[in-house]
Structures are given as C-alpha cells and as structure tokens.
Amino acid sequence: MGQLATVDILGGGPAGLYTAILLRRRMPHVNVRVTEQNPEGATFGFGVVFSDQALEFLRADDPETHDLILPHMERWRNMTLNLPGDSVTLDGVGFTAIGRLELIEILKDRARGLGVDIRFATQIADLSQLDGDLIVGADGLNSLVRRSLEAQFAPKMEFFDNHFAWFGATVPFDTLTQTFIKTQHGPMNAHHYRFAPDRSTFIVECEDATYKAWGFDGMDEDESARLCSDLFADVLKGTQLITNKSMWRQFPRLWCETWVSGRYALLGDAVHTAHFSIGSGTRLALEDAIALVDALAEFDDVDAALAAYQDRRPPIAHKIVRAANTSASWYDGFGAKMHLEPLDFAHDYLMRSGRMTEDRLRQIAPGFAARYEAEKAAVG
C-alpha cells in the first residue's frame, strides 16, 4: 500500500478521537479526518470508569492528554458492596471516573488543536464515501466498517442472559458501589459511581425472568426509570433516576477474528466488547488506538504496519476481554449467591474474573482479606 498520507476515522467517540490525536502527534505529515454521525455535543450514557491505575498507560504514552483529563476525574480508594441487611467495604479497589461527554469534549478540543478535521452530524452510508489511504473503524458496536466487510473480519457475537439499563443519578456516591436487592419478582443489582461532583452513573440489571416478571419489556424509558427509582429508593435517597437512551439491553459479547482487511482496520467496540463490570471498555479502546498508531509510526509501509497491529494487539486485548466475559457470567448468576453470608459473597465477587488469587487479594485489599480470613478461622 506504500506510505500513509491520509486517514479517515469513522466514529467520533473516545476511540476515534484518540486515534486522531495520536496520529497527529506521532505522524504530523498525515492528514486526519474524523466523521461522526451524531451532532456535536450529543452522547449516550453518563460516566465512564477506569480502574485506579488504568490511566498510567496514558500518562506514559501521551502526558499532554493525560494532564488535560486528570483534573476532571473523580477518584476513590475503596469499593462498597451493599447487600440485604449489610454492606462490605473492599479496601484498595480504587477507581476513577469522568463524564463520557466531558471526556469526548476534551479529546475533541485536543484533536482540533492538532489540526484534525472533525465532521459531526455526517451519516456515511457506504465505505466508498471515505477515500483515506487508511480507514479506521472506530464506529462502535454497530460498526459500518465491520458490517460492510463481515466475511473478512469474521465477527462472532453472542449476548449475555441478564438485561441492563444505563441510567444517571443526582446522588454523588462516595465509592463505586454494587447494590444487590431482593424483590418480589427476583434479585436485582445496580452498579453505581459518581463521575462528577453532583452526578453518578446508575446501571440496573437483572436476570431474564425478573425482567419479564416486572414488565420492563413493555415499559418506555421513563416508566422503567420510575420503577427502578422506587426499587432502589434507599440507596438513591428517594431521588429519581435520569434517562439518556436508557433502554433495556442484553450485553453483547463481540470478538472479531481479524482486525485488518486491506486498508481497513477496526478498534474499540467495533472489534470487541468488554463487559462494564470490570471497567475496561474505554481503556481497551484507547490502548487499541495506541497499538495501531505505534505500528503505523514504526513501519513506512502501511501493509506492514497493519500486519504488525493484527499480530500484536488481539492477543493482549483477548486476555482482558476473556476476564470481562468471565466476570459477566458471574453476574448472570448472582441471584443464586445472595444466600451467602456477606463476607463470603464479597469474596466470591472478588474472585469472579478468574484473575484473582488469595495472595493477590491480600496485596490489593489487605483489610478485607484479613477480616475474611479471621472470620474463616473463627468458624473453622
């Protein structure tokens, strides 16, 4: 394919914008254009969460962008599990979070400052409308790039059993919290964390039987938000949940066997998904961008660069995706575990991804580990 002169990026979310930023930083001779179908300033969802150390890769690779984002992050050191009748603190399980729109605005301004052409409210119906030497599909789960070349990318998509809806809340929760409740129609769970001083993400999920028994499948956004506000009234302190495309869904498990086809490359949710329960989706997308641009900067020939990206990045991403899938499977069956004593439930939760060992648990959450081991010793 030869040397790179122009790049078209389809998708103006964090993955697409960060790819554009890296290209202009590392390869300033390359013309970069980002095309986004939504209007400027519009986004779905509320906050995005990162593990406490997840932004270290960003500090190392792009300290300027890291320093722009950092002041806007909410931070906390512990995690809380709210269970019927008790709560358990998981010390040392730190996270950071930022509003999705705020993150996009920071990345958009940085990209424009580096000379990136960004087109909002522009619908691309056919890949022939893009003429870059390289086309990057950062266009999310419903990726046009992937769908247009499905045979080449070989995607496999399945869905987890649980249903979930992504709401916002006006309660600024102190920590990332998991609230598990028992209802007359079955167990439910909420993942909630603050992403701004006065705002939090609030994701509600439940198994299929509970979803249907409550009638969520026949409700609109506002109706399900009101019901969930009532069901989680204690932790919400009587406030009402906020909606923003908060329709109930089942989380997709997507993985593409091939990430590159000719002059097309995929990254982020266009090529893989990672369940929100381990907080790695946005991090994975940004790391995909780094891997792609690293390869493009390393090789003069675009084909050689894309071959290197295909060879290097999927095995690394797959480890995290596999852990996310294992974690999601735990949530599909959390109701069967709610009979456990609180500390036993919390221990089972911490072990859910398959990556945790007892030794690692002692290092990460020494306070919880000591309390759990003391209780086991007392009863054993």
C-alpha positions in Angstrom: 0.0 0.0 0.0 3.0 2.3 0.5 3.3 5.3 2.7 0.4 6.9 4.6 -0.8 10.4 3.6 -4.5 10.5 4.6 -6.5 8.7 7.3 -10.3 8.6 7.6 -11.6 7.6 11.0 -15.3 6.7 11.2 -16.6 7.3 14.7 -16.1 10.4 17.0 -16.2 8.7 20.4 -13.1 8.3 22.6 -11.5 5.6 20.4 -11.8 7.6 17.2 -10.7 10.9 18.7 -7.8 9.4 20.5 -6.6 7.7 17.4 -6.7 11.0 15.6 -4.7 12.7 18.4 -2.0 10.1 18.3 -1.7 10.1 14.5 -1.2 13.9 14.5 1.3 13.7 17.4 3.3 10.8 16.0 2.9 11.4 12.3 2.2 15.2 11.8 2.6 14.9 8.0 -0.6 12.7 7.8 -3.9 14.4 7.2 -6.6 13.0 9.5 -10.4 13.3 9.3 -12.9 12.1 11.8 -16.5 11.6 10.8 -19.3 11.2 13.4 -23.0 10.6 12.7 -24.2 12.3 15.9 -24.4 16.1 16.3 -21.6 17.8 18.2 -22.2 17.7 21.9 -24.5 14.7 21.8 -23.6 11.4 23.5 -25.3 8.4 25.1 -24.7 7.2 28.6 -23.3 9.1 31.6 -19.9 8.4 33.1 -17.1 6.1 32.2 -15.0 4.4 34.8 -11.4 3.3 34.9 -9.5 1.2 37.4 -7.3 3.4 39.6 -4.1 2.6 37.6 -5.7 2.4 34.2 -4.6 5.9 33.1 -1.0 5.1 33.8 -0.6 3.9 30.2 -2.0 7.2 29.1 0.5 9.2 31.2 3.3 7.2 29.7 2.2 7.4 26.1 0.6 10.9 25.9 1.2 13.0 29.0 -0.4 16.1 27.5 -3.8 14.4 27.0 -3.4 12.7 30.4 -2.9 16.1 32.1 -5.9 17.5 30.4 -8.2 14.7 31.6 -6.9 14.2 35.1 -8.4 17.4 36.7 -11.8 16.3 35.6 -11.6 12.8 37.1 -13.5 11.7 40.2 -11.3 9.4 42.4 -11.9 7.0 45.3 -9.9 4.3 47.0 -12.4 1.8 48.2 -15.4 -0.1 46.8 -18.7 -1.0 48.5 -21.0 -4.0 48.3 -24.5 -3.3 49.6 -26.2 -6.5 50.4 -29.6 -7.1 52.1 -29.0 -6.2 55.7 -25.3 -5.4 55.5 -22.6 -3.8 53.5 -18.9 -4.8 52.9 -16.1 -2.4 52.2 -13.4 -3.6 49.8 -10.3 -1.6 50.6 -7.7 -0.6 48.0 -10.0 -1.4 45.0 -9.6 2.2 43.6 -11.3 3.7 40.5 -11.5 6.9 38.6 -14.4 8.2 36.5 -15.3 11.0 34.2 -18.4 12.0 32.3 -18.5 10.5 28.8 -19.4 13.8 27.2 -16.7 15.6 29.2 -14.1 13.1 28.0 -15.2 13.5 24.4 -15.1 17.3 24.6 -11.6 17.2 26.0 -10.4 14.8 23.3 -12.3 16.8 20.5 -10.7 20.1 21.5 -7.2 18.4 21.7 -7.7 16.8 18.3 -8.8 20.1 16.7 -5.8 21.8 18.2 -3.6 19.3 16.5 -5.2 20.0 13.1 -7.7 17.1 12.9 -10.7 17.8 10.6 -13.8 16.6 12.5 -17.2 16.3 10.8 -20.2 15.9 13.1 -23.8 15.1 12.1 -22.5 13.3 9.0 -24.0 10.0 8.0 -21.8 7.6 6.0 -24.0 5.1 4.1 -21.2 3.4 2.1 -17.5 3.0 2.6 -16.9 4.4 -0.9 -17.7 7.8 0.7 -14.3 7.6 2.5 -11.2 8.0 0.5 -8.3 7.8 3.0 -5.2 5.6 2.4 -6.3 4.0 5.7 -9.9 3.7 7.0 -10.2 3.2 10.8 -13.5 1.8 12.0 -13.9 3.3 15.5 -17.7 3.3 14.9 -18.8 1.1 17.8 -20.9 -2.0 18.2 -23.0 -1.3 15.0 -19.8 -0.6 13.0 -20.5 0.1 9.3 -16.9 -0.8 8.6 -17.3 -4.2 10.2 -20.7 -4.9 8.7 -19.5 -3.9 5.3 -16.6 -6.4 5.4 -18.1 -9.0 7.6 -16.7 -12.0 5.8 -13.2 -10.6 6.2 -13.4 -9.5 9.8 -15.2 -12.7 10.9 -17.1 -11.4 13.9 -18.8 -13.6 16.4 -21.5 -12.0 18.6 -23.5 -13.6 21.4 -25.4 -12.0 24.2 -25.3 -12.5 28.0 -28.5 -13.5 29.7 -29.0 -10.6 32.0 -30.8 -7.4 31.0 -29.5 -4.0 32.0 -30.4 -0.3 31.6 -28.0 2.6 31.9 -29.4 5.5 34.0 -27.9 8.5 35.7 -28.4 9.7 39.3 -28.1 13.0 41.1 -26.7 11.3 44.2 -22.8 11.6 44.2 -21.9 8.2 45.6 -18.8 8.0 47.7 -17.4 4.9 46.0 -18.0 2.6 43.2 -20.9 0.6 44.7 -22.7 -2.6 43.9 -26.2 -2.7 45.4 -27.9 -6.1 45.4 -31.5 -6.3 46.4 -34.2 -8.9 46.6 -37.6 -8.0 45.1 -40.9 -9.8 44.9 -40.0 -10.8 41.3 -36.4 -11.8 41.9 -32.9 -10.4 42.6 -31.7 -7.1 41.1 -28.4 -5.3 41.1 -27.2 -1.8 40.5 -23.6 -0.6 39.6 -23.3 3.0 40.6 -20.4 5.5 40.9 -20.0 9.3 40.6 -18.5 10.8 37.5 -18.9 14.4 38.6 -19.3 16.2 41.9 -23.1 16.0 41.6 -23.7 13.2 39.2 -23.4 9.4 39.1 -23.9 6.5 36.7 -26.5 4.0 37.8 -26.7 0.7 35.8 -29.5 -1.6 36.8 -29.5 -5.3 35.8 -31.5 -8.4 36.5 -32.0 -11.9 35.0 -34.4 -12.6 32.2 -37.2 -13.9 34.5 -37.1 -10.9 36.8 -37.0 -8.5 33.8 -40.2 -10.1 32.4 -42.0 -10.5 35.7 -41.6 -6.8 36.4 -42.8 -6.0 32.9 -39.7 -4.0 31.9 -40.1 -5.4 28.4 -43.3 -3.4 28.0 -42.1 -0.1 29.5 -40.6 3.0 28.0 -37.5 4.7 29.4 -39.4 7.0 31.8 -41.6 4.1 33.2 -38.7 1.8 33.9 -36.7 4.7 35.4 -39.6 5.4 37.8 -39.9 1.8 38.8 -36.1 1.4 39.3 -36.1 4.6 41.3 -38.7 3.0 43.6 -36.9 -0.4 43.8 -33.6 1.3 44.7 -35.1 4.1 46.7 -32.9 3.5 49.8 -29.6 3.9 48.1 -31.0 6.7 45.8 -32.2 8.6 48.9 -35.6 9.0 47.3 -34.3 10.7 44.2 -35.4 9.9 40.6 -33.1 8.3 38.0 -32.3 10.3 34.9 -32.6 8.8 31.4 -30.5 9.2 28.3 -31.2 6.4 25.7 -31.7 4.2 28.8 -33.5 1.3 27.1 -33.0 -2.2 28.4 -30.5 -4.3 26.6 -28.5 -7.6 26.9 -24.8 -7.1 26.8 -23.2 -8.2 23.5 -20.2 -10.4 23.6 -18.4 -9.4 20.3 -15.0 -10.6 19.1 -13.6 -10.4 15.6 -11.0 -13.0 14.5 -9.5 -10.5 12.1 -8.9 -6.8 12.9 -7.5 -5.7 9.5 -8.7 -6.1 5.9 -6.9 -4.3 3.1 -6.9 -0.6 4.0 -9.5 -1.0 6.8 -8.7 -1.5 10.5 -11.0 -1.9 13.5 -10.6 -0.9 17.1 -12.7 -0.4 20.3 -16.2 -1.7 20.4 -16.2 -2.1 16.6 -14.0 -5.2 17.0 -14.5 -6.4 20.6 -16.6 -5.7 23.7 -15.7 -5.9 27.4 -18.5 -6.1 30.0 -18.8 -3.0 32.1 -18.4 -5.0 35.3 -14.6 -4.7 35.1 -14.4 -1.1 33.9 -12.1 -1.7 30.9 -14.1 -0.9 27.8 -12.8 2.6 27.2 -9.3 1.7 28.4 -9.2 -1.1 25.9 -10.3 1.2 23.1 -7.6 3.7 23.9 -5.0 1.0 24.1 -6.1 -0.3 20.7 -5.5 3.2 19.3 -2.0 3.3 20.8 -1.2 -0.1 19.4 -2.4 0.9 15.9 -0.6 4.2 15.8 2.6 2.6 17.3 2.6 0.2 14.4 1.9 2.9 11.8 4.8 5.0 13.1 7.2 2.1 13.2 6.7 0.9 9.6 7.0 3.0 6.5 4.8 0.6 4.6 1.1 0.7 5.7 0.5 -3.0 4.9 3.5 -4.0 7.2 2.1 -1.7 9.9 -1.4 -3.2 9.8 0.1 -6.7 9.8 2.0 -5.8 13.0 -1.2 -4.4 14.6 -3.0 -7.6 13.7 -0.2 -9.7 15.1 0.4 -7.9 18.3 -2.8 -6.3 19.6 -5.5 -9.0 19.6 -3.7 -11.5 21.9 -3.2 -8.7 24.6 -6.8 -7.5 24.3 -8.2 -11.0 24.4 -6.9 -11.6 27.9 -8.9 -8.6 29.2 -11.9 -9.5 27.2 -11.8 -13.0 28.5 -11.7 -11.8 32.1 -14.6 -9.4 31.4 -16.6 -12.3 29.9 -15.9 -14.4 33.0 -17.0 -11.5 35.2 -20.2 -11.0 33.2 -21.0 -14.7 33.6 -20.8 -14.3 37.4 -23.5 -11.5 37.2 -25.7 -13.8 35.1 -26.0 -16.0 38.2 -25.6 -13.6 41.1 -29.1 -14.2 42.4 -28.1 -17.8 43.3 -25.3 -16.4 45.5 -27.3 -14.0 47.6 -27.9 -16.6 50.3 -24.2 -16.4 51.2 -23.0 -14.5 54.2 -21.9 -11.0 53.3 -18.1 -11.7 53.6 -18.5 -15.0 51.6 -20.5 -13.2 48.9 -17.9 -10.4 48.7 -15.0 -13.0 48.5 -16.9 -14.8 45.7 -17.4 -11.4 43.9 -13.7 -10.6 44.1 -12.8 -13.9 42.6 -15.3 -13.6 39.7 -12.9 -12.8 36.8 -10.6 -15.8 37.3 -7.6 -13.5 37.6 -7.6 -13.1 41.4 -5.6 -15.3 43.8 -5.6 -15.3 47.6 -2.1 -13.9 47.6 -3.1 -11.1 45.2 -6.2 -10.4 47.2 -4.0 -9.9 50.3 -2.0 -7.4 48.4 -4.8 -5.5 46.8 -7.4 -5.5 49.7 -5.5 -6.3 52.8 -8.2 -5.0 55.2 -10.9 -7.2 53.6 -8.6 -10.2 53.3 -7.6 -10.0 57.0 -11.3 -9.7 58.0 -12.3 -12.6 55.8 -9.5 -14.9 57.0 -10.2 -14.0 60.6 -13.9 -15.0 60.2 -13.0 -18.2 58.4 -10.5 -19.1 61.2 -13.1 -18.3 63.9 -15.8 -20.6 62.4 -13.3 -23.3 61.3 
